[in-house]
Amino acid sequence: MTAASEPVTIYYNPRCSKSRQTLALLRERGIEPRVVEYLKTPPDAATLTALLAVLGLEPEDVTRRGEPAYRDAGLDGPALGRRERIDRMVRHPQVIERPIVQAGERARVGRPPEAVLEIL
């Protein structure tokens, strides 16, 4: 389990079944994470950049390409640089994959929900 000194955060969408399942999985294990409803409180560019670093992923790896906002934000443009992709994801948080769980210096996308157990 995660050390008591390591806070656990879940970037969460209550309308998403995987988000709900991941939150339930954490709570079943006695972990009460800080819940960030990222559609209401989107991460800023610095937070998203840091989260990507902890995940070891690039913006494209955590982008929901099937969302209408993906095209609306112009994220389907191959000429976009990393910084511009992050800025557009911040402005259109619905394109960010969910849920993402961070525990200290480790993070995982909860797809499937059990994937987050690797970091706890």
Secondary structure, 3 states (H helix, E strand, C coil): CCCCCCCEEEEECCCCHHHHHHHHHHHHCCCCCEEEECCCCCCCHHHHHHHHHHHCCCHHHHECCCCHHHHHCCCCCCCCCHHHHHHHHHHCHHHECCCEEEECCEEEECCCHHHHHHHC
